[in-house]
Structure formats: C-alpha cells, structure tokens
Amino acid sequence: MAVAAVLSIVWITFTFGAMILVAIAILVGALIGRYVSGELDVSGIVNAVRGRRSSS
C-alpha cells in the first residue's frame, strides 16, 4: 500500500515518466534486498527467463 501511495504522489506531483523511474527504483531495491537477505534464487529466475521448468 505504501508503494502505491508513493507512486500516486509522484505521478500527481511530477509526470508519468518520473513515476516509471521511481517504480523501477523500487523494484531494483526490492530485488537487491531479497538477494542480500538470501530470499532470492537467482538461478531460478535465470532458468525461468530461459524457459526451463523448475524441479520444485
């Protein structure tokens, strides 16, 4: 909900392009946070992008 509020305020205050940049920054920050905490399976993401099925 906080993410939606931030994006809404940025969109209203600035432009659509600024909102997209903030959304990308939020996404990158979330991915880095999950990677550092060990909750992100990078090899699983790479395999999914390549179209390989997960064994789990």
Rosetta blueprint (number, residue, H / E / L):
1 M L
2 A H
3 V H
4 A H
5 A H
6 V H
7 L H
8 S H
9 I H
10 V H
11 W H
12 I H
13 T H
14 F L
15 T L
16 F H
17 G H
18 A H
19 M H
20 I H
21 L H
22 V H
23 A H
24 I H
25 A H
26 I H
27 L H
28 V H
29 G H
30 A H
31 L H
32 I H
33 G H
34 R H
35 Y H
36 V H
37 S H
38 G L
39 E L
40 L L
41 D L
42 V H
43 S H
44 G H
45 I H
46 V H
47 N H
48 A H
49 V H
50 R H
51 G L
52 R L
53 R L
54 S L
55 S L
56 S L
